[in-house]
Amino acid sequence: MMNGFVGSGLIACAMLAATAYGQNNGGTTPEAAPQTNSSQAESAPSVGLKDAFAGKFLIGTASDLRGYSDAELANIKANYNVITPENCMKPQPTQPSEDTFNWTTPDALVKWCQDNNIKVWGHTLCWHAQTPNWFFQPGADGQPVTRELAMARLKNHILTEVGRYKGRVIGWDVVNEAINDGGAGETENLRNSSWNRLIGPDFLTLAFKWAHEADPEAQLYYNDYNIDQGSVENKGKHASSMLLLKRLLKEGAPINGVGIQGHWHLDTSIPDVEKAIADYESLGLKVSISELDVTVTGGNSGAFPGGGGGGPVSAEAFQQQAQVYAKLFDIFNRHSKTISRVTFWGISDRRSWRSGQRPLVFDARLQPKPALQAILDVGLGKNVTK
Ligand code: G3I
């Protein structure tokens, strides 16, 4: 059976066997990541993830869908009702040079999702990474980039992309990762990005306004990592995020919610996650867990980006991972009025950007791990672990 993204399942299997193991999978290149031992793999549950949380929040995955086997596409259809394009909607692939746009992969993704009754969440419009240098280089006249030119380029990018997918993409991570790591939380601690340097701190509010102008119905979110941690003590990146969000609201940014990325590990502070959700709710904002994964090796490697991993993983570690996932989903359940979406960052340990750290709920061979059943149990109201 042929599908729109891969020649055949046979080719995909052959690629799986032939490719090398790597740390950052990039989401599109098959990698021979280690799989769960057969004794650790669970039998396939009859209920899909999305069905276990129906009526509470959307359940998503991240993918560009290129090169996916029929089995992978079937897994997506069974478990998820929203997809975030992992890379193909970012500024680098969509506008590699000024006014030259490339929509091949995102168009195919949006069509496949529409055909299969799956929603699309756009990622991302304004970021310091995966953004081509031309955005910040002199224009045709050779003059240095002014605030006005940088604004015009960002506005054109946002109006073009959001406008293209108006009505077909339910919402956007408008600005991604604008807050720096390591601050005390006493200021917004904005990253010294080219956008911040050229336009100034109001680049965020402007980006939200342009996205709203292009699609007034789209949900618009600020997205970042580690903004949940430290929230119980109201310090660090969480405190900075609260200052930033309050300022955006004051400036009239049409912001609907916050994406807590959720690149977590076995020692992540679960109380911090719950407090952060409550804090954002207190600002009148929705929350999504936008890039969920829980690594079982590598520990807290500064939490981002993930290093380490790749070695054998014990059955006990996979049980611990299941417990962490269960505790997290118990929180999401209890805050389902605020949580709009929980999106896993990839479909399997083979496809994960942290494939060596075995962070997802399906193993490298797409077999369920203990975490999957633990999450389903929470969704279905069974054996909830507090
Ligand atoms: O597209 C090129 C391809 O042409 C080339 O042959 C290949 C060679 O390595 O690289 C491909 O680009 C890679 C791209 O993924 C697509 O596969 C990049 O090298 C690689 O760096 C890129 O990594 C992505 C990373 O963002 C970039 O920062 C990961 O897949 C993606 O999972 C990751 O996602 C981010 C979120 O957008 C934001 N939050 C953090 C999260 C994890 O880093």
Boltz pocket constraint, residues with backbone or C-beta under 6 A from the ligand:
constraints:
  - pocket:
      binder: B
      contacts: [[A, 24], [A, 25], [A, 26], [A, 27], [A, 28], [A, 29], [A, 86], [A, 87], [A, 129], [A, 130], [A, 176], [A, 261], [A, 291], [A, 305], [A, 353]]
      max_distance: 6.0
